[in-house]
Amino acid sequence: MPSDRAPSDKPQARPRVLYADDEPDVREVFAAVFEDDFDLTCVGTGQEALDALAAREFDVLVTDMRMRPMKGSELLARAFEAHPLTQRILLTGFSDHDDLADAVNNGHVFAYVQKPWDNAQLRLVIKKAVTLRHLEIENRKLTNDLKASNMRLRDDVEAVTRVVSRPRLLASSSAMQKVIAQVSAVAGTDASVLLHGETGTGKELIAAEIHERSGRRRARFVAQNLAALPPELMTSELFGHVKGAFTGAQQARRGLLELANGGTLSLDESGEAPQSLQALLLRALESREFWPVGASEPKHVDVRIVSATNRDLLAEAHAGHFRLDLYYRLAVCPIEVPPLRARPEDVRGIGTPLLEAAAKRMNRELPRIGEAAWRALEAHPWPGNVRELGNVMERLVIYHAGRDVEPADLGLPTAIRASLFPFSHAGAPPSSPPSASAFEVPTSSQSQPILASPEDAVPPGALSLDLPEGGTTFDDLEREILAQVLARADNNQSRAARSLGMSESTFRSRMKRLGLKG
């Protein structure tokens, strides 16, 4: 491999010349003639010349063609491969056209001079070779400087483009002002951040805002939802792999950590990481190095982690489903992102730019949302949060472009299942807000995709949800709801699932996640 040794910046009184010849008397003559012009090193074999090149930086290599055991043509070729900036001159006293052609083609010689040489001519050739080397070094330096400048310019343009094109973090409610204040406080640090909130609340947007306000904003912001990755591919996606690391790895691939080096890595649904990946991620955070799959040595990385989840990771850690040490690494600065139903005053501020963006994207006129429609939007519980609001705005542009919009035009559901609000009692549907002590089981009269037949129906009524003095977690509330409904259904999972308006497989999945046995 070519030498990565940088040329010395120190001024040299005389150019460094390496001369290789297997005849001692010729070496003596060469030294006597040129020792006053150059800093000379004379060797007797090709291997000695290669060793000298590896040990010291030379401007020019001068070699005889006919040497043993390594010919001059082979020496030149190997010298070019390992030290391409060192200029090469060939001395030959024979008319061996094949060897000469080999030296020119593979050794990339600067010049060849016939023996016996003319002292003045050879001196001039060596000096020209030294000048060419200095020019190549300067050209390489300027090229590298230009590349670095272009990369900085590209990063600046990308940073500006990201700021302009990324949706703004809009909020006027006191709840979101608290979040923005936390973002401002933590952005200037390298502390890991854990964003907790329901799906669709804009956690990735907040992660991007932290990146843009940080000193890492010129580097990459890389976002990945772990729930979108198959478990068997998570390690390779996060840490990368080398060629041949596993079946199908036909070429090396950089992982997300390496792509985000110097910047920010946003990991959504971080609770989906399997235990094996959690251990690797913990080590990467602690040591700032990681091992690509199949690699023989680690890679160092400088990256900030902003993770996000809609689950109670601390409760899962205490239950043994998530590493507690990793949780504390990720949650140096936890930020709670409130659902949209808990901040109805933000609906207009968020909905208006979403509406304008949809109209611009579709090249349609803006719908005119009336005051009554806005009040209906603000009263809606938004189980899908900001993502659902965006869908509603897009739908209005499609169906009501350039028209007045009344509440009946919004297409909002008339009934919301309580099971859509498993994490927070604060923002349940306005028609049936749950209290701290009771939660109503949906009756068969409610509009649900999965309806229980009369003989399967679970008797409606209040569930006892006494909150302990020290508070509780969303998962504990959901666990208690499922357990009480299951008991009321005589431990019949099908009946319990239908009474909650969900499929039996979904019901069983939640039971498994919450550690319930039926």
Contacts in CASP RR format, 6 or more apart in sequence:
PFRMAT RR
TARGET T0000
AUTHOR 0000-0000-0000
METHOD contacts of the structure
MODEL  1
MPSDRAPSDKPQARPRVLYADDEPDVREVFAAVFEDDFDLTCVGTGQEAL
DALAAREFDVLVTDMRMRPMKGSELLARAFEAHPLTQRILLTGFSDHDDL
ADAVNNGHVFAYVQKPWDNAQLRLVIKKAVTLRHLEIENRKLTNDLKASN
MRLRDDVEAVTRVVSRPRLLASSSAMQKVIAQVSAVAGTDASVLLHGETG
TGKELIAAEIHERSGRRRARFVAQNLAALPPELMTSELFGHVKGAFTGAQ
QARRGLLELANGGTLSLDESGEAPQSLQALLLRALESREFWPVGASEPKH
VDVRIVSATNRDLLAEAHAGHFRLDLYYRLAVCPIEVPPLRARPEDVRGI
GTPLLEAAAKRMNRELPRIGEAAWRALEAHPWPGNVRELGNVMERLVIYH
AGRDVEPADLGLPTAIRASLFPFSHAGAPPSSPPSASAFEVPTSSQSQPI
LASPEDAVPPGALSLDLPEGGTTFDDLEREILAQVLARADNNQSRAARSL
GMSESTFRSRMKRLGLKG
1 81 0 8 1.000
1 82 0 8 1.000
2 81 0 8 1.000
2 82 0 8 1.000
2 83 0 8 1.000
2 84 0 8 1.000
3 54 0 8 1.000
3 82 0 8 1.000
3 83 0 8 1.000
5 57 0 8 1.000
7 57 0 8 1.000
7 85 0 8 1.000
7 137 0 8 1.000
8 57 0 8 1.000
12 39 0 8 1.000
13 39 0 8 1.000
14 37 0 8 1.000
14 38 0 8 1.000
14 39 0 8 1.000
15 38 0 8 1.000
15 39 0 8 1.000
15 59 0 8 1.000
15 60 0 8 1.000
15 126 0 8 1.000
15 127 0 8 1.000
15 130 0 8 1.000
16 38 0 8 1.000
16 39 0 8 1.000
16 41 0 8 1.000
16 56 0 8 1.000
16 57 0 8 1.000
16 58 0 8 1.000
16 59 0 8 1.000
16 60 0 8 1.000
17 34 0 8 1.000
17 38 0 8 1.000
17 39 0 8 1.000
17 40 0 8 1.000
17 41 0 8 1.000
17 58 0 8 1.000
17 59 0 8 1.000
17 60 0 8 1.000
17 61 0 8 1.000
17 62 0 8 1.000
17 126 0 8 1.000
18 41 0 8 1.000
18 43 0 8 1.000
18 49 0 8 1.000
18 52 0 8 1.000
18 53 0 8 1.000
18 58 0 8 1.000
18 60 0 8 1.000
18 61 0 8 1.000
18 62 0 8 1.000
18 86 0 8 1.000
19 27 0 8 1.000
19 30 0 8 1.000
19 31 0 8 1.000
19 40 0 8 1.000
19 41 0 8 1.000
19 42 0 8 1.000
19 43 0 8 1.000
19 62 0 8 1.000
19 63 0 8 1.000
20 42 0 8 1.000
20 43 0 8 1.000
20 44 0 8 1.000
20 45 0 8 1.000
20 46 0 8 1.000
20 48 0 8 1.000
20 49 0 8 1.000
20 61 0 8 1.000
20 62 0 8 1.000
20 63 0 8 1.000
20 64 0 8 1.000
20 67 0 8 1.000
20 72 0 8 1.000
20 75 0 8 1.000
21 27 0 8 1.000
21 30 0 8 1.000
21 42 0 8 1.000
21 44 0 8 1.000
21 63 0 8 1.000
21 64 0 8 1.000
21 67 0 8 1.000
21 91 0 8 1.000
22 44 0 8 1.000
22 45 0 8 1.000
22 64 0 8 1.000
22 67 0 8 1.000
22 68 0 8 1.000
23 64 0 8 1.000
24 44 0 8 1.000
26 64 0 8 1.000
27 42 0 8 1.000
27 44 0 8 1.000
30 40 0 8 1.000
30 42 0 8 1.000
30 62 0 8 1.000
31 40 0 8 1.000
31 42 0 8 1.000
33 119 0 8 1.000
34 40 0 8 1.000
34 119 0 8 1.000
34 122 0 8 1.000
34 123 0 8 1.000
34 126 0 8 1.000
37 123 0 8 1.000
37 126 0 8 1.000
38 60 0 8 1.000
38 126 0 8 1.000
41 52 0 8 1.000
41 56 0 8 1.000
41 58 0 8 1.000
43 49 0 8 1.000
43 52 0 8 1.000
44 67 0 8 1.000
45 67 0 8 1.000
45 68 0 8 1.000
45 69 0 8 1.000
45 70 0 8 1.000
46 63 0 8 1.000
46 67 0 8 1.000
46 70 0 8 1.000
46 72 0 8 1.000
46 74 0 8 1.000
46 75 0 8 1.000
47 70 0 8 1.000
49 61 0 8 1.000
49 63 0 8 1.000
49 75 0 8 1.000
49 79 0 8 1.000
50 75 0 8 1.000
50 78 0 8 1.000
50 79 0 8 1.000
50 82 0 8 1.000
52 58 0 8 1.000
53 61 0 8 1.000
53 79 0 8 1.000
53 82 0 8 1.000
53 83 0 8 1.000
53 86 0 8 1.000
54 82 0 8 1.000
57 86 0 8 1.000
58 83 0 8 1.000
58 86 0 8 1.000
59 86 0 8 1.000
59 87 0 8 1.000
59 129 0 8 1.000
59 130 0 8 1.000
59 133 0 8 1.000
59 134 0 8 1.000
60 86 0 8 1.000
60 87 0 8 1.000
60 88 0 8 1.000
60 89 0 8 1.000
60 110 0 8 1.000
60 126 0 8 1.000
60 129 0 8 1.000
60 130 0 8 1.000
60 133 0 8 1.000
61 75 0 8 1.000
61 76 0 8 1.000
61 79 0 8 1.000
61 86 0 8 1.000
61 87 0 8 1.000
61 88 0 8 1.000
61 89 0 8 1.000
62 89 0 8 1.000
62 91 0 8 1.000
62 126 0 8 1.000
63 72 0 8 1.000
63 75 0 8 1.000
63 76 0 8 1.000
63 88 0 8 1.000
63 89 0 8 1.000
63 90 0 8 1.000
63 91 0 8 1.000
64 72 0 8 1.000
64 91 0 8 1.000
64 92 0 8 1.000
64 115 0 8 1.000
65 71 0 8 1.000
65 72 0 8 1.000
65 73 0 8 1.000
65 90 0 8 1.000
65 91 0 8 1.000
65 92 0 8 1.000
65 93 0 8 1.000
65 94 0 8 1.000
65 96 0 8 1.000
65 99 0 8 1.000
65 100 0 8 1.000
65 103 0 8 1.000
66 72 0 8 1.000
66 92 0 8 1.000
66 93 0 8 1.000
66 94 0 8 1.000
67 75 0 8 1.000
71 99 0 8 1.000
72 90 0 8 1.000
72 103 0 8 1.000
73 90 0 8 1.000
73 99 0 8 1.000
73 100 0 8 1.000
73 102 0 8 1.000
73 103 0 8 1.000
73 106 0 8 1.000
73 107 0 8 1.000
76 88 0 8 1.000
76 90 0 8 1.000
76 103 0 8 1.000
76 106 0 8 1.000
76 107 0 8 1.000
76 108 0 8 1.000
76 109 0 8 1.000
77 102 0 8 1.000
77 103 0 8 1.000
77 106 0 8 1.000
77 107 0 8 1.000
79 86 0 8 1.000
79 88 0 8 1.000
79 107 0 8 1.000
80 88 0 8 1.000
80 106 0 8 1.000
80 107 0 8 1.000
80 108 0 8 1.000
84 108 0 8 1.000
85 133 0 8 1.000
85 136 0 8 1.000
85 137 0 8 1.000
85 140 0 8 1.000
86 133 0 8 1.000
87 110 0 8 1.000
87 129 0 8 1.000
87 130 0 8 1.000
87 132 0 8 1.000
87 133 0 8 1.000
88 107 0 8 1.000
88 108 0 8 1.000
88 109 0 8 1.000
88 110 0 8 1.000
89 109 0 8 1.000
89 110 0 8 1.000
89 111 0 8 1.000
89 112 0 8 1.000
89 113 0 8 1.000
89 125 0 8 1.000
89 126 0 8 1.000
89 129 0 8 1.000
90 100 0 8 1.000
90 103 0 8 1.000
90 109 0 8 1.000
90 111 0 8 1.000
90 112 0 8 1.000
90 113 0 8 1.000
91 112 0 8 1.000
91 113 0 8 1.000
91 114 0 8 1.000
91 115 0 8 1.000
91 117 0 8 1.000
92 99 0 8 1.000
92 100 0 8 1.000
92 112 0 8 1.000
92 113 0 8 1.000
92 114 0 8 1.000
92 115 0 8 1.000
93 114 0 8 1.000
93 115 0 8 1.000
100 112 0 8 1.000
103 109 0 8 1.000
103 112 0 8 1.000
104 112 0 8 1.000
110 125 0 8 1.000
110 128 0 8 1.000
110 129 0 8 1.000
110 132 0 8 1.000
111 125 0 8 1.000
111 128 0 8 1.000
111 129 0 8 1.000
113 121 0 8 1.000
113 122 0 8 1.000
113 125 0 8 1.000
152 218 0 8 1.000
155 218 0 8 1.000
155 219 0 8 1.000
156 218 0 8 1.000
159 212 0 8 1.000
159 217 0 8 1.000
159 218 0 8 1.000
162 208 0 8 1.000
162 212 0 8 1.000
162 221 0 8 1.000
163 212 0 8 1.000
166 205 0 8 1.000
166 208 0 8 1.000
166 212 0 8 1.000
167 205 0 8 1.000
167 353 0 8 1.000
167 357 0 8 1.000
168 353 0 8 1.000
169 180 0 8 1.000
169 183 0 8 1.000
169 205 0 8 1.000
169 206 0 8 1.000
169 209 0 8 1.000
170 346 0 8 1.000
170 349 0 8 1.000
170 350 0 8 1.000
170 353 0 8 1.000
171 177 0 8 1.000
171 179 0 8 1.000
171 180 0 8 1.000
171 343 0 8 1.000
171 346 0 8 1.000
171 350 0 8 1.000
172 345 0 8 1.000
172 346 0 8 1.000
172 349 0 8 1.000
173 338 0 8 1.000
173 343 0 8 1.000
173 345 0 8 1.000
173 346 0 8 1.000
175 338 0 8 1.000
175 342 0 8 1.000
175 343 0 8 1.000
176 338 0 8 1.000
176 343 0 8 1.000
176 346 0 8 1.000
179 206 0 8 1.000
179 335 0 8 1.000
179 336 0 8 1.000
179 337 0 8 1.000
179 338 0 8 1.000
182 333 0 8 1.000
182 335 0 8 1.000
183 206 0 8 1.000
183 209 0 8 1.000
183 210 0 8 1.000
183 213 0 8 1.000
183 335 0 8 1.000
184 213 0 8 1.000
186 193 0 8 1.000
186 210 0 8 1.000
186 333 0 8 1.000
186 335 0 8 1.000
187 209 0 8 1.000
187 210 0 8 1.000
187 213 0 8 1.000
187 214 0 8 1.000
188 213 0 8 1.000
188 214 0 8 1.000
188 215 0 8 1.000
189 214 0 8 1.000
189 333 0 8 1.000
190 304 0 8 1.000
191 332 0 8 1.000
191 333 0 8 1.000
192 285 0 8 1.000
192 304 0 8 1.000
192 305 0 8 1.000
192 306 0 8 1.000
192 307 0 8 1.000
192 329 0 8 1.000
192 330 0 8 1.000
192 331 0 8 1.000
192 332 0 8 1.000
192 333 0 8 1.000
193 207 0 8 1.000
193 210 0 8 1.000
193 305 0 8 1.000
193 306 0 8 1.000
193 307 0 8 1.000
193 332 0 8 1.000
193 333 0 8 1.000
193 334 0 8 1.000
193 335 0 8 1.000
194 270 0 8 1.000
194 307 0 8 1.000
194 308 0 8 1.000
194 309 0 8 1.000
194 313 0 8 1.000
194 327 0 8 1.000
194 330 0 8 1.000
194 331 0 8 1.000
194 332 0 8 1.000
194 333 0 8 1.000
194 334 0 8 1.000
194 335 0 8 1.000
195 203 0 8 1.000
195 206 0 8 1.000
195 207 0 8 1.000
195 306 0 8 1.000
195 307 0 8 1.000
195 308 0 8 1.000
195 309 0 8 1.000
195 334 0 8 1.000
195 335 0 8 1.000
195 337 0 8 1.000
196 308 0 8 1.000
196 309 0 8 1.000
196 310 0 8 1.000
196 312 0 8 1.000
196 313 0 8 1.000
196 334 0 8 1.000
196 335 0 8 1.000
196 336 0 8 1.000
196 337 0 8 1.000
197 203 0 8 1.000
197 308 0 8 1.000
197 309 0 8 1.000
197 310 0 8 1.000
197 336 0 8 1.000
197 337 0 8 1.000
197 338 0 8 1.000
197 339 0 8 1.000
197 423 0 8 1.000
198 310 0 8 1.000
198 337 0 8 1.000
198 339 0 8 1.000
198 384 0 8 1.000
198 385 0 8 1.000
198 423 0 8 1.000
198 424 0 8 1.000
199 310 0 8 1.000
199 384 0 8 1.000
199 385 0 8 1.000
199 387 0 8 1.000
200 384 0 8 1.000
200 385 0 8 1.000
200 386 0 8 1.000
200 387 0 8 1.000
200 388 0 8 1.000
201 337 0 8 1.000
201 338 0 8 1.000
201 339 0 8 1.000
201 340 0 8 1.000
201 385 0 8 1.000
201 386 0 8 1.000
202 337 0 8 1.000
202 385 0 8 1.000
202 386 0 8 1.000
202 387 0 8 1.000
203 268 0 8 1.000
203 308 0 8 1.000
203 337 0 8 1.000
204 223 0 8 1.000
204 266 0 8 1.000
204 268 0 8 1.000
204 308 0 8 1.000
206 335 0 8 1.000
206 337 0 8 1.000
207 221 0 8 1.000
207 223 0 8 1.000
207 264 0 8 1.000
207 266 0 8 1.000
207 306 0 8 1.000
207 308 0 8 1.000
208 221 0 8 1.000
208 223 0 8 1.000
208 266 0 8 1.000
210 264 0 8 1.000
210 306 0 8 1.000
211 217 0 8 1.000
211 221 0 8 1.000
211 263 0 8 1.000
211 264 0 8 1.000
211 266 0 8 1.000
211 304 0 8 1.000
211 306 0 8 1.000
212 221 0 8 1.000
214 264 0 8 1.000
214 304 0 8 1.000
216 262 0 8 1.000
216 263 0 8 1.000
216 264 0 8 1.000
216 304 0 8 1.000
219 260 0 8 1.000
219 261 0 8 1.000
219 262 0 8 1.000
219 263 0 8 1.000
219 264 0 8 1.000
220 259 0 8 1.000
220 260 0 8 1.000
220 261 0 8 1.000
220 262 0 8 1.000
220 263 0 8 1.000
220 264 0 8 1.000
221 260 0 8 1.000
221 263 0 8 1.000
221 264 0 8 1.000
221 266 0 8 1.000
222 256 0 8 1.000
222 259 0 8 1.000
222 260 0 8 1.000
222 263 0 8 1.000
222 264 0 8 1.000
222 265 0 8 1.000
222 266 0 8 1.000
223 265 0 8 1.000
223 266 0 8 1.000
223 268 0 8 1.000
224 237 0 8 1.000
224 238 0 8 1.000
224 256 0 8 1.000
224 265 0 8 1.000
224 266 0 8 1.000
224 267 0 8 1.000
224 268 0 8 1.000
225 268 0 8 1.000
225 269 0 8 1.000
226 234 0 8 1.000
226 267 0 8 1.000
226 268 0 8 1.000
226 269 0 8 1.000
226 270 0 8 1.000
226 271 0 8 1.000
226 272 0 8 1.000
226 273 0 8 1.000
227 268 0 8 1.000
227 269 0 8 1.000
227 272 0 8 1.000
228 269 0 8 1.000
229 237 0 8 1.000
231 274 0 8 1.000
231 277 0 8 1.000
234 273 0 8 1.000
234 274 0 8 1.000
234 277 0 8 1.000
235 276 0 8 1.000
235 277 0 8 1.000
235 280 0 8 1.000
235 293 0 8 1.000
236 245 0 8 1.000
236 246 0 8 1.000
236 249 0 8 1.000
236 253 0 8 1.000
236 255 0 8 1.000
236 293 0 8 1.000
237 255 0 8 1.000
237 256 0 8 1.000
238 255 0 8 1.000
238 256 0 8 1.000
238 257 0 8 1.000
238 277 0 8 1.000
238 280 0 8 1.000
238 281 0 8 1.000
239 255 0 8 1.000
239 257 0 8 1.000
239 280 0 8 1.000
239 284 0 8 1.000
239 290 0 8 1.000
239 291 0 8 1.000
239 292 0 8 1.000
239 293 0 8 1.000
240 252 0 8 1.000
240 253 0 8 1.000
240 254 0 8 1.000
240 255 0 8 1.000
240 256 0 8 1.000
240 257 0 8 1.000
240 258 0 8 1.000
240 292 0 8 1.000
240 293 0 8 1.000
241 249 0 8 1.000
241 252 0 8 1.000
241 253 0 8 1.000
241 292 0 8 1.000
241 293 0 8 1.000
241 294 0 8 1.000
241 295 0 8 1.000
242 249 0 8 1.000
242 252 0 8 1.000
242 292 0 8 1.000
242 293 0 8 1.000
242 294 0 8 1.000
242 295 0 8 1.000
243 249 0 8 1.000
243 250 0 8 1.000
243 251 0 8 1.000
243 252 0 8 1.000
244 250 0 8 1.000
244 294 0 8 1.000
245 292 0 8 1.000
245 293 0 8 1.000
245 294 0 8 1.000
245 295 0 8 1.000
246 293 0 8 1.000
249 293 0 8 1.000
252 292 0 8 1.000
255 292 0 8 1.000
256 265 0 8 1.000
257 265 0 8 1.000
257 284 0 8 1.000
257 290 0 8 1.000
257 301 0 8 1.000
257 303 0 8 1.000
258 292 0 8 1.000
258 299 0 8 1.000
258 301 0 8 1.000
260 303 0 8 1.000
261 301 0 8 1.000
261 302 0 8 1.000
261 303 0 8 1.000
262 301 0 8 1.000
262 302 0 8 1.000
262 303 0 8 1.000
262 304 0 8 1.000
263 302 0 8 1.000
263 303 0 8 1.000
263 304 0 8 1.000
264 303 0 8 1.000
264 304 0 8 1.000
264 305 0 8 1.000
264 306 0 8 1.000
265 303 0 8 1.000
265 304 0 8 1.000
265 305 0 8 1.000
265 306 0 8 1.000
266 306 0 8 1.000
266 307 0 8 1.000
266 308 0 8 1.000
267 273 0 8 1.000
267 305 0 8 1.000
267 306 0 8 1.000
267 307 0 8 1.000
267 308 0 8 1.000
268 307 0 8 1.000
268 308 0 8 1.000
268 309 0 8 1.000
269 308 0 8 1.000
269 309 0 8 1.000
269 310 0 8 1.000
270 307 0 8 1.000
270 308 0 8 1.000
270 309 0 8 1.000
270 313 0 8 1.000
270 330 0 8 1.000
271 309 0 8 1.000
271 311 0 8 1.000
271 313 0 8 1.000
271 316 0 8 1.000
271 322 0 8 1.000
273 281 0 8 1.000
275 323 0 8 1.000
278 322 0 8 1.000
278 323 0 8 1.000
278 326 0 8 1.000
279 323 0 8 1.000
280 290 0 8 1.000
280 291 0 8 1.000
281 326 0 8 1.000
282 323 0 8 1.000
282 325 0 8 1.000
282 326 0 8 1.000
282 329 0 8 1.000
283 290 0 8 1.000
284 290 0 8 1.000
284 301 0 8 1.000
285 305 0 8 1.000
285 326 0 8 1.000
285 329 0 8 1.000
285 330 0 8 1.000
286 329 0 8 1.000
288 300 0 8 1.000
288 301 0 8 1.000
288 302 0 8 1.000
289 298 0 8 1.000
289 299 0 8 1.000
289 300 0 8 1.000
289 301 0 8 1.000
290 298 0 8 1.000
290 299 0 8 1.000
290 301 0 8 1.000
291 297 0 8 1.000
291 298 0 8 1.000
291 299 0 8 1.000
292 299 0 8 1.000
305 330 0 8 1.000
307 330 0 8 1.000
310 423 0 8 1.000
311 475 0 8 1.000
312 473 0 8 1.000
312 474 0 8 1.000
312 475 0 8 1.000
313 322 0 8 1.000
313 327 0 8 1.000
313 330 0 8 1.000
313 331 0 8 1.000
314 327 0 8 1.000
314 331 0 8 1.000
314 473 0 8 1.000
315 473 0 8 1.000
315 475 0 8 1.000
315 476 0 8 1.000
316 322 0 8 1.000
316 475 0 8 1.000
317 323 0 8 1.000
317 324 0 8 1.000
317 326 0 8 1.000
317 327 0 8 1.000
318 324 0 8 1.000
319 515 0 8 1.000
339 382 0 8 1.000
339 385 0 8 1.000
339 424 0 8 1.000
339 427 0 8 1.000
340 346 0 8 1.000
340 347 0 8 1.000
340 350 0 8 1.000
340 382 0 8 1.000
340 384 0 8 1.000
340 385 0 8 1.000
340 386 0 8 1.000
340 388 0 8 1.000
340 389 0 8 1.000
341 380 0 8 1.000
341 381 0 8 1.000
341 382 0 8 1.000
341 383 0 8 1.000
341 385 0 8 1.000
341 426 0 8 1.000
341 427 0 8 1.000
342 424 0 8 1.000
342 426 0 8 1.000
342 427 0 8 1.000
344 378 0 8 1.000
344 379 0 8 1.000
345 378 0 8 1.000
347 374 0 8 1.000
347 377 0 8 1.000
347 378 0 8 1.000
347 389 0 8 1.000
348 374 0 8 1.000
348 377 0 8 1.000
348 378 0 8 1.000
350 386 0 8 1.000
350 389 0 8 1.000
351 377 0 8 1.000
351 389 0 8 1.000
351 390 0 8 1.000
351 393 0 8 1.000
354 389 0 8 1.000
354 390 0 8 1.000
354 393 0 8 1.000
354 394 0 8 1.000
355 366 0 8 1.000
355 367 0 8 1.000
355 369 0 8 1.000
355 393 0 8 1.000
355 396 0 8 1.000
355 397 0 8 1.000
356 366 0 8 1.000
358 390 0 8 1.000
358 393 0 8 1.000
358 394 0 8 1.000
358 396 0 8 1.000
358 397 0 8 1.000
359 365 0 8 1.000
359 366 0 8 1.000
359 367 0 8 1.000
359 397 0 8 1.000
359 401 0 8 1.000
362 397 0 8 1.000
362 398 0 8 1.000
362 401 0 8 1.000
364 397 0 8 1.000
364 398 0 8 1.000
364 401 0 8 1.000
364 402 0 8 1.000
365 401 0 8 1.000
365 402 0 8 1.000
366 397 0 8 1.000
366 401 0 8 1.000
366 402 0 8 1.000
367 396 0 8 1.000
367 397 0 8 1.000
367 400 0 8 1.000
367 401 0 8 1.000
367 402 0 8 1.000
367 403 0 8 1.000
367 404 0 8 1.000
367 405 0 8 1.000
368 402 0 8 1.000
368 403 0 8 1.000
368 404 0 8 1.000
368 405 0 8 1.000
369 377 0 8 1.000
369 396 0 8 1.000
369 405 0 8 1.000
370 404 0 8 1.000
370 405 0 8 1.000
370 406 0 8 1.000
372 406 0 8 1.000
372 407 0 8 1.000
373 405 0 8 1.000
373 406 0 8 1.000
373 407 0 8 1.000
373 409 0 8 1.000
373 410 0 8 1.000
375 407 0 8 1.000
376 407 0 8 1.000
376 410 0 8 1.000
376 412 0 8 1.000
377 389 0 8 1.000
377 392 0 8 1.000
377 410 0 8 1.000
377 412 0 8 1.000
379 430 0 8 1.000
380 412 0 8 1.000
381 416 0 8 1.000
381 421 0 8 1.000
381 427 0 8 1.000
381 428 0 8 1.000
381 429 0 8 1.000
381 430 0 8 1.000
382 388 0 8 1.000
382 389 0 8 1.000
383 416 0 8 1.000
383 420 0 8 1.000
383 421 0 8 1.000
392 410 0 8 1.000
392 411 0 8 1.000
392 412 0 8 1.000
395 411 0 8 1.000
396 405 0 8 1.000
396 409 0 8 1.000
396 410 0 8 1.000
399 409 0 8 1.000
400 409 0 8 1.000
413 447 0 8 1.000
414 447 0 8 1.000
415 429 0 8 1.000
415 431 0 8 1.000
415 446 0 8 1.000
415 447 0 8 1.000
415 448 0 8 1.000
416 429 0 8 1.000
416 431 0 8 1.000
417 442 0 8 1.000
417 446 0 8 1.000
417 448 0 8 1.000
417 500 0 8 1.000
417 501 0 8 1.000
418 428 0 8 1.000
418 429 0 8 1.000
418 432 0 8 1.000
418 434 0 8 1.000
418 439 0 8 1.000
418 440 0 8 1.000
418 441 0 8 1.000
418 442 0 8 1.000
418 500 0 8 1.000
419 442 0 8 1.000
419 500 0 8 1.000
419 501 0 8 1.000
419 502 0 8 1.000
421 427 0 8 1.000
421 428 0 8 1.000
421 429 0 8 1.000
422 474 0 8 1.000
422 477 0 8 1.000
422 478 0 8 1.000
422 481 0 8 1.000
422 510 0 8 1.000
423 474 0 8 1.000
423 477 0 8 1.000
423 478 0 8 1.000
424 474 0 8 1.000
425 433 0 8 1.000
425 434 0 8 1.000
425 435 0 8 1.000
425 436 0 8 1.000
425 439 0 8 1.000
425 477 0 8 1.000
427 433 0 8 1.000
428 434 0 8 1.000
432 440 0 8 1.000
434 440 0 8 1.000
434 465 0 8 1.000
436 465 0 8 1.000
436 467 0 8 1.000
437 464 0 8 1.000
437 465 0 8 1.000
437 466 0 8 1.000
437 467 0 8 1.000
438 462 0 8 1.000
438 463 0 8 1.000
438 464 0 8 1.000
438 465 0 8 1.000
439 462 0 8 1.000
439 463 0 8 1.000
439 465 0 8 1.000
439 481 0 8 1.000
440 460 0 8 1.000
440 461 0 8 1.000
440 462 0 8 1.000
440 463 0 8 1.000
441 458 0 8 1.000
441 459 0 8 1.000
441 460 0 8 1.000
441 461 0 8 1.000
441 463 0 8 1.000
441 485 0 8 1.000
441 488 0 8 1.000
441 499 0 8 1.000
441 500 0 8 1.000
442 448 0 8 1.000
442 460 0 8 1.000
442 499 0 8 1.000
442 500 0 8 1.000
442 501 0 8 1.000
443 460 0 8 1.000
444 451 0 8 1.000
444 452 0 8 1.000
444 454 0 8 1.000
444 457 0 8 1.000
448 501 0 8 1.000
449 501 0 8 1.000
450 497 0 8 1.000
450 498 0 8 1.000
450 501 0 8 1.000
450 502 0 8 1.000
450 503 0 8 1.000
451 498 0 8 1.000
451 501 0 8 1.000
452 458 0 8 1.000
452 495 0 8 1.000
452 498 0 8 1.000
452 499 0 8 1.000
456 492 0 8 1.000
456 494 0 8 1.000
456 495 0 8 1.000
456 498 0 8 1.000
456 499 0 8 1.000
457 495 0 8 1.000
457 499 0 8 1.000
458 485 0 8 1.000
458 488 0 8 1.000
458 489 0 8 1.000
458 495 0 8 1.000
458 496 0 8 1.000
458 499 0 8 1.000
459 488 0 8 1.000
463 480 0 8 1.000
463 481 0 8 1.000
463 484 0 8 1.000
463 485 0 8 1.000
464 484 0 8 1.000
465 477 0 8 1.000
465 480 0 8 1.000
465 481 0 8 1.000
475 514 0 8 1.000
478 510 0 8 1.000
478 514 0 8 1.000
479 514 0 8 1.000
479 515 0 8 1.000
479 516 0 8 1.000
482 496 0 8 1.000
482 500 0 8 1.000
482 507 0 8 1.000
482 510 0 8 1.000
482 511 0 8 1.000
482 514 0 8 1.000
482 516 0 8 1.000
483 516 0 8 1.000
485 496 0 8 1.000
485 499 0 8 1.000
485 500 0 8 1.000
486 492 0 8 1.000
486 493 0 8 1.000
486 496 0 8 1.000
486 511 0 8 1.000
486 516 0 8 1.000
486 518 0 8 1.000
488 496 0 8 1.000
489 495 0 8 1.000
489 496 0 8 1.000
489 499 0 8 1.000
491 518 0 8 1.000
493 504 0 8 1.000
493 507 0 8 1.000
493 508 0 8 1.000
493 511 0 8 1.000
493 518 0 8 1.000
494 504 0 8 1.000
496 507 0 8 1.000
497 503 0 8 1.000
497 504 0 8 1.000
497 506 0 8 1.000
497 507 0 8 1.000
497 508 0 8 1.000
498 504 0 8 1.000
500 507 0 8 1.000
511 517 0 8 1.000
511 518 0 8 1.000
END
